[in-house]
C-alpha cells in the first residue's frame, strides 16, 4: 500500500483493520452492509418474553395506553459461549450480557483483522468501550438473588477490563460514558491513546441492550420516542426516535504500521474532535454552536476542507428539536463553505436499525467504514420532504435517498457525528484506504494449497466450512492462496479439518466434504493424476488435521499472499443464560420446594473413601471428588478442569478457591489452612495432599 492521504492535518493517520457487529437484523458486517444497500428497515416489535416486569415496583405509568413497543432488537441476547472464553457457568450467569457480547465481538474483530488472538497476550493493545446502560444490574439487584460473581459481573468497568483480561492485553482499558455519544467518544479516546504512545493498537467497542420496559417508558414520558416506530431523519414527519440495541467493535492501528505489516485496511481515520455544549442550551438539547465547532476542529485535525467532504453520517435521531439544530450546524460548518449547488450528502443509520444510544456512534462509524470500503453510499430511509425548520437546499445539504456508487478518491473525506445527552459532541473524519502498490507482492494465481479450518468442537469446524461455502469472496484481488494464508494465521482450536485445492472449484468441493464432517478433503483429481509436491502437501494437511501441526503448512504459503478481510469468523457454541426474574421471597420458596423433591444424596465422600480399597483407587476417588466440587463451585461448567494446570492459570479467583476449600473441609473433616490451595496449586497436587492427610488420619486411628 501507499499512504496517499490528505496532507496538512495535525493527527497521525490511523487505519481500521478489522470490525465486527451485532446489530438489529445483522450478526456480522456483511449482513449489515447488505441490509443498508437494500434499504432494509430492521425495526420491529419487542421480542416475546423480553420486557417482563423485572423490577420490584411497577412502571410509573402502568395503566397508560399507547405504550411504545417498537424497536431495533438483536437475537440471542442472553446467549454466550462461556467455555470458549474459559468462563465458568456460574460466573457467566451473573455477567452482564453486554460484557458477554463484547467478548465475542472483540474476538471476531481480531479474526477479521487476520490476526491470531493468542498472539495479543502481553501486547500494548488498548480497549476502549462506549457504554451507558445498566439494565441488567438493576434487574439483578431487584431479583434479590445475590452472588459474589455479581459484583464484578454487573460492573460497567468490566465491560472493557474483561476483554483486556481474556486476551491478555496490557494497554489502557477504559469504559467511556458520555450518553448517546459514548462509543464515538471511546473511539476518540482510543485515537488519542495511540497517538500519545499509550498503546500500539486498540480495540474500540460500543454496546447497548434494552432489557427493561421501564427505561423505554421513562423516555416516552420525556417525549423522545417516535409513535409510529420510525426515525424520520431530517423529514417533516420527524416525531422522535426509535430505541435500538446492539454492539460493534473495530480494530485500530497506526496507518504506517498497518501498511508495514500488510494488514487489510477498510479505511483511514484522519482526525477527530470532541467538546461539550457548555451550558449553551438545555442538558437534553444540542447546541448549534458547539456542534459546528466540533466539526471544524475535527477538519483541522484531519487536514481537510469542507469542499473535500463527500458524505456525513449524521447523528440524525429524527426528533423535531434535534434535527434542525444539527442541520444548521452542518450547514454552517460544511454547506456554506463549499460551492453553492454542490450539497454534501448526508444520511443516518438510525433510519435502518433505530437509535442504539451508547452504541449509536460505533454503528454510524461502521456504516461509514463500509461505505468507503465498498465505494457506495447506502440510502437513508423514511425521507420524503424536509420541514421548514430544516431548509436543506439553503444549507447546501442533501439526504441520500437511493444508493449511489461512489469512487472515493484519496482527497475525499467522510464525517461521522454523534451527540450525547448532556452535551458531549464528537466528530470523526475518515478517508478511503490507501491504494495497494502492485510491486509490493508477487501476484499469486492458481496454486495448490491447504485451507486450515479449526474450532473448539467438530460442529464448530463444520459450521465454519458451511459459512465459507456461503461466503461471497471478492472476484478480484483474492486467490485461494490468500484465504489459505489468512486462515492459517488465526488462533487454532482443538478440532480441525484440512481442505486441499488449487482453484475455487476444488476448494468448494472440499468445503462440502468438511461441512459433512470429513477431516481431510482431497480433490478426486489429485488421486488420479499426480503432480510434483502434491503428495507432500497432502501429508502436511493430514498432519494438521490430526495433530494440529501448522508450521510446515505456513511455510508452503510463502510471502505472496494477501490477508483477506471479512472472512467468516470462528463459530461460537452459544448456550442461553436466562435472566432470573423472581424476587428473593420467590427464590426462597423455589429453593425450599426443590429441597423436598431432590434425589437422595449419595453417601458422603469420607464414607466412600473409607470403603475404597487400595491407595491408587483412593487417590483416584479423591481427585474425582475435587474435580466435581470445583465444577459445582464454578456453576456446573461442562469443561473438565485440567488436573495439571494451576488454579491461577485456569483463571480461578481466590474467592472461588476459598469456597472450594470450605467444601473440602466439610466433606473430609480435615482442618485445611487457606495456604493449602497455594502450596498445592493444581487438582492433582491438592488431591495427593488431601489423600495423604486422610491416610495419616486413618493410620492414627488404627494405632
C-alpha positions in Angstrom: 0.0 0.0 0.0 1.0 3.6 -0.4 -0.2 6.2 2.1 -2.0 8.6 -0.3 -3.9 10.7 2.2 -4.6 14.4 2.6 -1.6 16.3 4.0 -1.7 19.2 6.4 -3.5 17.5 9.3 -2.2 17.6 12.8 -3.2 14.0 13.7 -1.4 10.7 12.9 -3.5 8.7 10.4 -4.9 5.5 11.9 -6.2 2.5 10.0 -9.3 0.5 10.6 -8.1 -3.1 10.0 -10.9 -5.2 11.5 -14.5 -5.0 12.5 -17.4 -7.0 13.9 -21.0 -6.1 14.8 -24.3 -7.4 16.1 -26.9 -5.0 15.0 -30.7 -5.5 14.5 -31.1 -7.8 11.5 -27.4 -8.4 11.2 -25.0 -10.7 13.1 -21.9 -9.6 11.0 -20.7 -6.7 8.9 -21.5 -8.4 5.6 -25.2 -8.8 6.6 -25.3 -5.3 7.9 -24.0 -3.9 4.6 -26.5 -6.0 2.6 -29.3 -4.5 4.7 -28.0 -1.0 4.3 -27.6 -1.2 0.5 -31.0 -2.9 0.1 -32.7 -0.2 2.1 -33.9 -2.6 4.8 -35.5 -1.5 8.0 -34.7 -3.8 10.9 -37.0 -2.2 13.4 -39.8 -4.5 14.7 -41.7 -5.4 17.8 -40.2 -6.2 21.2 -39.3 -10.0 21.3 -41.6 -12.2 23.2 -40.6 -12.5 26.9 -38.1 -9.6 26.7 -39.9 -7.0 28.7 -41.4 -8.9 31.7 -41.6 -6.9 34.9 -38.2 -7.3 36.4 -38.2 -4.5 39.0 -39.8 -4.6 42.4 -42.1 -1.7 41.6 -44.5 -1.4 38.7 -43.9 1.1 35.9 -44.8 4.6 36.9 -47.4 4.7 34.1 -48.5 1.1 34.0 -52.1 1.7 33.0 -51.4 4.1 30.2 -52.4 3.1 26.7 -50.2 3.7 23.7 -47.1 2.2 25.2 -44.1 2.2 22.7 -43.1 -1.4 21.9 -41.3 -0.9 18.6 -37.5 -1.0 18.4 -34.5 -2.5 16.8 -33.6 -5.7 18.7 -31.0 -8.4 18.3 -31.4 -12.1 18.5 -29.9 -14.3 21.3 -29.2 -11.5 23.6 -28.8 -13.9 26.5 -26.7 -16.5 24.6 -23.0 -16.9 25.2 -20.1 -19.3 24.6 -18.7 -19.4 28.2 -16.4 -22.3 27.7 -14.8 -20.7 24.7 -13.5 -17.9 26.9 -12.7 -20.1 29.9 -15.5 -18.6 32.0 -17.4 -20.8 34.4 -21.2 -21.3 34.2 -21.8 -19.6 37.5 -19.7 -16.5 36.6 -21.3 -16.2 33.1 -24.8 -16.5 34.7 -24.1 -13.3 36.8 -22.3 -11.4 34.0 -24.0 -8.5 32.2 -24.9 -9.8 28.7 -23.3 -6.6 27.4 -20.0 -8.0 28.6 -20.6 -11.4 27.1 -21.5 -9.9 23.7 -18.4 -7.6 23.8 -16.1 -10.6 24.3 -17.4 -12.3 21.2 -17.3 -9.1 19.2 -13.7 -8.5 20.2 -12.7 -12.0 19.2 -14.5 -11.6 15.8 -12.9 -8.2 15.1 -9.4 -9.6 15.8 -10.1 -12.5 13.4 -11.5 -10.2 10.8 -8.2 -8.3 11.0 -6.5 -11.6 10.1 -4.7 -11.7 13.5 -4.2 -14.5 15.9 -5.9 -13.6 19.2 -3.4 -15.8 21.1 -0.6 -13.6 20.0 -2.1 -10.5 21.6 -1.3 -11.7 25.2 1.2 -9.3 26.7 0.8 -6.8 23.9 0.4 -3.0 24.4 -3.1 -3.0 23.0 -5.8 -0.8 24.5 -9.5 -1.5 24.9 -12.0 1.4 24.8 -15.7 0.8 25.2 -18.6 3.2 25.0 -21.5 2.1 27.3 -24.2 3.7 29.4 -27.0 1.2 30.2 -27.2 -0.7 33.5 -30.5 -2.6 32.8 -29.0 -5.9 33.8 -27.5 -4.6 37.0 -30.9 -3.1 38.0 -32.7 -6.3 37.3 -30.1 -8.4 39.1 -30.4 -6.4 42.3 -34.2 -6.4 42.1 -34.3 -10.2 41.8 -32.6 -10.4 45.2 -30.5 -13.5 44.4 -27.1 -12.0 45.1 -24.0 -14.0 44.2 -20.4 -12.9 44.8 -19.8 -13.1 41.0 -22.4 -10.5 40.5 -20.2 -7.7 41.9 -17.8 -7.8 39.0 -20.2 -9.3 36.6 -22.5 -6.3 36.7 -19.8 -3.7 37.0 -19.7 -1.4 33.9 -15.9 -1.1 34.2 -15.5 -4.8 33.5 -17.1 -4.3 30.0 -13.6 -3.2 28.9 -11.5 -4.8 31.5 -12.9 -8.3 30.8 -11.8 -8.0 27.2 -8.3 -7.0 28.3 -8.1 -9.8 30.8 -9.3 -12.6 28.5 -7.0 -11.5 25.6 -4.1 -10.6 28.0 -3.7 -7.1 26.6 -1.8 -4.5 28.8 -2.7 -1.2 27.2 -5.3 1.2 28.6 -8.7 -0.4 29.4 -11.5 2.1 29.8 -15.3 2.5 29.6 -16.4 5.8 28.4 -19.9 7.1 29.2 -21.0 10.3 27.5 -24.5 9.2 27.0 -25.5 8.7 23.3 -22.1 9.7 22.1 -20.3 7.2 24.3 -18.9 4.8 21.6 -17.7 7.6 19.3 -16.1 9.2 22.3 -14.4 5.9 23.1 -13.1 5.9 19.5 -11.7 9.4 20.0 -10.1 8.3 23.3 -8.5 5.3 21.5 -7.1 7.6 18.8 -5.5 9.8 21.5 -4.1 6.7 23.2 -2.4 5.5 20.0 -1.1 9.0 19.1 0.3 9.6 22.6 2.1 6.2 22.6 0.0 4.7 25.4 -0.9 1.7 23.2 0.3 0.3 19.9 -3.2 -0.6 18.7 -6.7 -0.6 20.1 -10.0 -2.4 20.2 -12.9 0.0 20.3 -16.4 -1.1 21.1 -19.8 0.2 21.7 -22.7 -1.8 23.4 -26.2 -1.2 24.4 -29.1 -3.5 25.3 -32.7 -2.6 26.0 -33.7 -5.1 28.7 -36.2 -3.1 30.8 -39.6 -1.9 29.8 -39.4 0.9 32.4 -36.5 2.6 30.7 -38.4 2.9 27.4 -41.5 4.1 29.4 -39.3 6.8 31.0 -38.0 8.0 27.7 -41.6 8.1 26.3 -42.6 10.3 29.2 -39.8 12.6 28.3 -41.2 12.8 24.8 -38.3 11.5 22.8 -39.8 8.4 21.1 -41.4 8.1 17.7 -45.0 6.8 18.0 -45.0 5.2 14.5 -41.8 3.2 15.1 -39.6 5.1 12.6 -36.8 7.6 12.6 -37.7 10.3 10.1 -34.3 11.9 10.0 -34.5 15.5 8.5 -38.1 14.8 7.3 -41.2 16.8 8.1 -42.7 13.7 9.7 -39.9 13.6 12.4 -41.6 12.8 15.7 -38.9 11.2 17.8 -36.5 8.3 17.6 -36.8 4.5 17.9 -34.8 2.7 20.5 -32.4 0.2 19.2 -29.8 -2.2 20.7 -26.6 -4.0 19.7 -22.9 -3.6 19.6 -19.9 -3.2 17.3 -16.1 -3.4 17.6 -13.3 -2.1 15.4 -9.5 -2.7 15.4 -7.3 0.4 15.1 -3.7 0.6 14.2 -1.4 3.4 13.0 -1.5 3.5 9.2 2.2 3.3 8.7 2.3 0.2 11.0 -0.7 -1.4 9.1 1.0 -0.8 5.8 4.3 -2.2 7.1 2.6 -5.4 8.4 0.4 -5.9 5.4 -2.9 -5.6 7.3 -6.2 -5.3 5.5 -7.4 -1.7 5.7 -11.0 -0.8 5.5 -10.4 3.0 5.7 -8.3 5.6 7.4 -9.2 7.9 10.3 -7.7 11.3 9.6 -8.8 13.2 12.6 -11.4 13.6 15.4 -12.6 16.1 18.0 -14.8 16.3 21.0 -16.3 19.1 23.0 -19.3 20.0 25.2 -22.2 22.4 24.8 -21.1 24.1 27.9 -24.4 25.3 29.1 -25.3 27.0 25.8 -28.6 25.0 25.7 -30.5 22.7 28.0 -28.9 19.4 29.0 -31.1 17.5 26.6 -31.0 19.9 23.7 -28.0 20.1 21.4 -26.1 23.3 20.8 -25.7 24.5 17.2 -22.5 26.5 18.0 -20.9 23.6 19.8 -21.7 21.1 17.1 -20.3 23.5 14.4 -17.1 23.9 16.5 -16.5 20.2 16.9 -16.8 19.7 13.1 -14.4 22.5 12.2 -11.9 21.3 14.9 -12.0 17.7 13.5 -11.5 19.1 10.0 -8.4 21.0 11.2 -7.0 17.9 12.8 -7.6 15.9 9.7 -6.3 18.5 7.3 -9.4 18.6 5.1 -11.6 21.3 3.8 -15.4 21.5 3.7 -15.2 21.1 -0.1 -13.5 17.7 0.4 -16.4 16.2 2.4 -18.2 13.6 0.3 -20.6 12.4 2.9 -21.6 12.9 6.6 -23.1 10.2 8.7 -25.5 12.2 10.9 -26.4 11.8 14.5 -29.8 12.1 12.9 -32.2 11.0 15.5 -35.4 12.2 13.8 -36.5 14.5 16.6 -38.3 17.8 15.9 -35.9 19.6 18.3 -32.6 17.9 17.5 -32.8 17.7 13.7 -33.0 21.5 13.0 -30.0 22.1 15.3 -27.9 19.5 13.7 -28.8 20.6 10.2 -28.0 24.3 10.8 -24.7 23.3 12.4 -23.7 21.2 9.4 -24.9 24.0 7.0 -22.6 26.5 8.8 -19.6 24.2 9.2 -19.7 22.4 5.8 -22.5 23.5 3.5 -21.7 27.2 3.5 -18.0 26.6 2.9 -18.4 24.7 -0.3 -19.7 25.8 -3.7 -23.4 26.5 -4.0 -25.2 23.8 -5.8 -22.7 21.2 -4.6 -24.6 19.9 -1.5 -22.8 17.5 0.9 -24.6 14.1 1.0 -26.0 13.1 4.5 -27.8 10.1 6.0 -28.5 8.3 9.2 -28.2 4.6 10.1 -30.8 5.2 12.8 -33.4 5.0 10.0 -32.4 1.4 9.5 -31.8 0.0 13.0 -33.0 2.6 15.4 -31.0 4.7 17.9 -28.5 2.4 19.6 -27.9 5.1 22.2 -24.4 4.4 23.7 -23.6 2.2 20.7 -25.1 4.6 18.1 -21.7 6.1 17.3 -20.0 2.8 16.5 -23.0 1.8 14.3 -22.7 5.0 12.3 -18.9 4.7 12.2 -19.0 1.1 10.9 -21.6 2.2 8.2 -19.2 4.9 7.1 -16.2 2.5 7.0 -18.1 0.1 4.9 -19.3 2.9 2.5 -15.7 3.8 1.9 -14.6 0.2 1.6 -17.2 -0.7 -1.0 -17.4 2.7 -2.8 -21.1 3.1 -2.3 -23.4 5.4 -0.3 -26.5 3.5 1.1 -29.9 5.2 1.3 -31.2 6.9 4.4 -34.8 5.7 4.9 -38.1 7.4 5.6 -37.2 10.7 4.0 -39.8 12.4 1.7 -39.7 16.1 2.3 -37.8 18.4 4.7 -39.7 20.7 7.0 -39.4 24.5 7.0 -37.1 24.3 10.0 -34.6 22.2 8.1 -34.1 24.1 4.8 -31.7 21.6 3.2 -31.3 23.5 -0.1 -30.3 26.7 1.7 -28.0 24.8 4.0 -26.4 23.0 1.0 -27.2 19.6 2.3 -28.8 16.6 0.5 -30.2 13.4 2.1 -29.1 10.2 0.2 -32.5 8.6 -0.6 -31.2 6.0 -3.1 -28.0 4.1 -3.2 -25.1 5.9 -5.0 -22.0 4.3 -6.4 -19.1 6.5 -5.4 -15.4 6.1 -6.5 -13.8 7.8 -3.5 -10.5 9.5 -4.2 -7.7 10.0 -1.6 -8.8 13.6 -1.1 -12.5 12.7 -0.3 -13.5 12.8 3.3 -16.4 11.2 5.2 -17.6 12.5 8.5 -19.4 10.8 11.4 -21.2 12.7 14.1 -22.5 11.7 17.5 -24.1 13.9 20.1 -24.7 12.9 23.7 -27.5 13.9 26.1 -25.6 16.2 28.5 -23.8 18.0 25.6 -20.7 15.9 24.7 -20.3 16.0 20.9 -17.9 14.0 18.8 -17.0 14.2 15.1 -14.6 11.8 13.3 -13.2 12.3 9.8 -12.4 9.3 7.5 -10.8 8.7 4.1 -10.6 5.6 1.9 -7.8 3.1 2.3 -4.5 3.8 0.5 -4.0 2.2 -2.9 -2.2 -1.2 -2.9 1.1 -1.0 -4.7 1.4 -3.8 -7.3 5.1 -4.2 -6.7 4.8 -4.9 -3.0 3.9 -8.6 -3.5 4.2 -11.2 -6.2 0.9 -11.9 -7.9 -0.5 -15.3 -6.8 -2.6 -17.2 -9.3 -4.0 -20.7 -9.1 -1.8 -22.9 -6.9 -2.2 -25.9 -4.8 -2.8 -25.0 -1.2 -4.4 -26.0 2.1 -7.3 -24.3 3.9 -6.9 -24.9 7.7 -10.3 -24.9 9.5 -10.3 -25.0 13.3 -12.8 -24.8 16.1 -13.4 -25.9 19.7 -15.7 -28.8 18.5 -16.3 -30.8 15.4 -19.6 -29.0 15.0 -17.8 -25.6 15.0 -15.5 -26.8 12.3 -18.5 -27.9 10.2 -20.2 -24.6 10.8 -17.1 -22.7 9.6 -17.0 -24.8 6.5 -20.6 -24.1 5.7 -20.0 -20.4 6.4 -17.1 -20.3 3.9 -19.2 -22.1 1.4 -21.8 -19.4 1.7 -19.3 -16.5 1.7 -19.2 -14.1 -1.2 -15.5 -14.0 -2.0 -14.2 -11.0 -3.9 -13.9 -11.7 -7.7 -10.7 -9.6 -7.9 -7.6 -9.4 -5.7 -8.3 -12.6 -3.8 -6.9 -16.0 -4.5 -7.4 -19.4 -2.8 -3.8 -18.9 -1.5 -4.7 -15.6 0.1 -7.6 -17.2 2.0 -5.3 -20.1 3.0 -2.7 -17.7 4.4 -5.4 -15.9 6.4 -7.0 -19.0 7.9 -3.6 -20.5 8.8 -2.7 -17.4 10.9 -5.8 -17.5 13.1 -5.9 -18.9 16.6 -6.4 -22.7 16.4 -8.9 -24.9 18.1 -9.0 -28.5 19.4 -10.8 -29.8 16.3 -9.6 -29.3 12.7 -10.3 -30.0 9.1 -7.9 -29.6 6.1 -9.3 -28.7 2.7 -6.9 -29.0 -0.3 -7.3 -27.5 -3.7 -5.7 -25.3 -6.4 -8.7 -23.4 -7.6 -12.1 -22.2 -6.3 -14.0 -25.3 -7.7 -11.7 -27.7 -5.9 -11.9 -25.7 -2.7 -15.7 -25.6 -2.8 -15.9 -29.4 -3.2 -13.6 -29.8 -0.3 -15.6 -27.4 1.9 -18.7 -29.5 1.2 -16.9 -32.6 2.5 -15.6 -30.7 5.6 -19.2 -29.4 6.2 -20.3 -33.1 6.2 -17.7 -33.9 8.8 -14.7 -35.1 6.8 -11.4 -34.1 8.4 -9.2 -34.3 5.3 -10.7 -33.3 2.0 -8.6 -34.1 -1.1 -9.8 -33.4 -4.6 -10.5 -36.6 -6.6 -8.4 -35.4 -9.5 -5.4 -35.3 -7.2 -5.8 -39.0 -6.6 -5.9 -39.8 -10.3 -3.1 -37.6 -11.6 -0.1 -36.8 -9.5 1.8 -33.6 -9.7 5.1 -32.7 -8.0 4.6 -31.6 -4.4 1.0 -32.7 -4.1 1.9 -35.9 -2.1 3.9 -33.8 0.3 1.1 -31.3 0.7 -1.5 -34.0 1.4 0.8 -35.4 4.1 1.2 -32.0 5.7 -2.6 -31.5 5.6 -3.2 -34.8 7.2 -0.7 -34.0 9.9 -2.5 -30.7 10.6 -6.0 -32.3 10.6 -5.0 -35.0 13.1 -2.2 -33.4 15.2 -2.5 -29.7 14.7 0.9 -29.0 13.1 0.7 -25.7 11.3 4.3 -24.5 10.8 5.1 -26.6 7.7 1.8 -25.6 6.1 2.6 -21.9 6.7 6.0 -22.4 5.1 4.3 -23.6 1.9 2.2 -20.5 1.7 5.2 -18.3 1.2 5.1 -14.5 1.2 3.0 -13.8 -1.8 -0.4 -14.0 -0.2 -2.6 -11.1 1.0 -4.6 -11.1 4.2 -8.3 -11.4 3.3 -10.7 -9.3 5.5 -14.4 -10.1 6.2 -14.0 -13.8 6.2 -16.4 -15.8 8.4 -15.0 -16.0 11.9 -14.8 -18.8 14.4 -18.4 -20.0 15.2 -19.4 -19.8 18.9 -21.3 -22.7 20.6 -23.7 -20.4 22.5 -26.0 -21.5 25.3 -28.6 -19.4 27.0 -28.1 -17.9 30.4 -31.6 -17.0 31.3 -32.0 -13.8 33.4 -33.5 -14.6 36.8 -36.7 -12.6 37.3 -38.1 -13.8 40.6 -37.8 -11.9 43.9 -35.9 -13.0 46.9 -39.0 -14.4 48.6 -40.0 -16.4 45.4 -36.4 -17.7 45.2 -36.5 -18.9 48.8 -39.8 -20.7 48.1 -38.5 -22.3 45.0 -35.3 -23.4 46.8 -37.4 -25.0 49.6 -39.6 -26.8 47.1 -36.6 -28.1 45.3 -35.2 -29.5 48.6 -38.3 -31.6 49.2 -38.2 -33.1 45.7 -34.5 -33.6 45.1 -33.0 -37.1 44.8 -31.5 -38.7 47.9 -27.9 -37.6 48.5 -25.1 -40.0 47.7 -23.0 -41.3 50.6 -20.6 -38.6 51.8 -17.1 -38.6 50.5 -15.4 -39.8 53.7 -17.7 -42.9 53.8 -16.9 -43.7 50.2 -13.2 -43.1 50.6 -13.0 -45.4 53.7 -14.9 -48.1 51.8 -12.4 -48.0 48.9 -9.6 -50.5 49.0 -6.1 -49.7 47.6 -4.1 -46.4 47.7 -4.3 -45.8 43.9 -8.1 -46.2 44.0 -8.4 -43.8 46.9 -6.3 -41.2 45.2 -8.4 -41.5 42.0 -11.6 -41.1 44.1 -10.1 -38.0 45.8 -9.2 -36.4 42.5 -12.7 -37.1 41.1 -14.2 -35.6 44.2 -12.1 -32.4 43.9 -13.0 -32.1 40.2 -16.7 -32.5 40.9 -16.6 -30.0 43.7 -14.7 -27.5 41.6 -17.2 -27.8 38.8 -20.0 -27.3 41.3 -18.4 -24.1 42.7 -18.0 -22.8 39.2 -21.6 -23.3 38.5 -21.7 -26.7 36.8 -19.3 -25.9 33.9 -19.2 -28.8 31.5 -15.5 -28.2 30.9 -13.4 -30.6 33.0 -10.6 -28.8 34.8 -7.1 -29.7 33.7 -5.7 -31.5 36.7 -2.1 -30.4 36.0 -2.8 -26.7 35.4 -2.5 -24.3 38.3 -5.7 -22.8 39.6 -4.4 -19.3 38.8 -3.6 -20.3 35.2 -7.1 -21.7 34.8 -8.4 -18.2 35.8 -10.0 -19.3 39.1 -10.1 -16.4 41.5 -9.2 -16.6 45.2 -12.8 -16.4 46.5 -13.7 -19.4 44.4 -10.7 -21.3 45.9 -11.7 -20.4 49.4 -15.3 -21.6 48.7 -13.8 -24.9 47.3 -11.6 -25.2 50.5 -14.7 -24.9 52.7 -16.4 -27.7 50.7 -13.4 -30.0 51.0 -13.1 -29.3 54.8 -16.8 -30.0 55.3 -16.7 -33.3 53.3 -13.4 -34.6 54.8 -13.5 -33.1 58.3 -9.9 -32.1 57.7 -8.6 -28.8 59.1 -7.1 -27.3 55.9 -5.4 -23.9 56.2 -6.0 -21.3 53.5 -2.4 -21.7 52.3 -3.2 -25.3 51.2 -4.5 -24.1 47.9 -1.4 -22.1 47.2 1.0 -24.8 48.4 -0.8 -27.4 46.3 -2.0 -25.3 43.3 -3.3 -28.0 40.9 -6.1 -30.6 41.2 -3.5 -33.4 41.2 -1.3 -31.8 43.8 -4.2 -31.0 46.0 -5.7 -34.5 45.6 -2.4 -36.0 46.7 -2.2 -33.7 49.7 -5.8 -34.4 50.8 -5.5 -38.1 50.2 -2.2 -38.2 52.2 -3.8 -36.4 55.2 -6.8 -38.9 55.2 -4.4 -41.8 55.1 -2.5 -40.4 58.0 -5.6 -39.9 60.0 -6.8 -43.4 59.3 -3.4 -44.8 60.4 -3.5 -42.7 63.6 -7.0 -44.0 64.5 -5.9 -47.6 63.9 -2.8 -47.1 66.1 
